Amino acid sequence: MVRLTVELHHKFTYPLMGFVIALIGVPFAFTTGSRGALTGIAASLGIAIVYWATSSLFEAMGNLGQLPPAVAAWSPDVLFGLGGIWLLMRVKT
């Protein structure tokens, strides 16, 4: 039953993943500078893979009952969303 509850919460967080990844990727697009665009793209892809792994980890912890289902589903979005906002605030305009 817990696994189904985690999956239900994960269904609601899934559409937000694209926004969170875009929020993280935008600062890298503005900081190409001397490092080049390929470095920013590689960093964004690396962060997306870490996001996916973190989401899977939290989902597994929720399925095992170590975290409440809502916390297990929403934590990666909140953590990476706050990280994206922090990165966006550090971009020099």
Residue pairs with C-beta under 8 A, 6 or more apart in sequence:
2 62
2 63
2 65
2 69
3 63
5 69
6 59
6 62
6 63
6 69
6 72
6 73
8 69
9 62
9 69
9 70
9 72
9 73
9 74
10 59
10 73
12 73
13 73
13 74
13 76
13 77
16 77
16 81
17 51
17 55
17 77
20 51
20 77
20 80
20 81
20 84
21 44
21 47
21 48
21 51
21 80
23 81
23 84
23 85
23 88
24 44
24 47
24 48
24 51
24 80
24 83
24 84
24 87
25 44
25 47
25 48
26 84
26 88
26 91
27 84
27 87
27 88
27 90
27 91
28 40
28 41
28 43
28 44
28 87
29 40
30 91
31 40
31 91
32 39
32 40
47 80
51 76
51 80
54 76
54 79
54 80
55 76
58 67
58 71
58 72
58 73
58 75
58 76
59 72
59 73
61 67
61 72
62 68
62 69
62 71
62 72
62 73
63 72
67 75
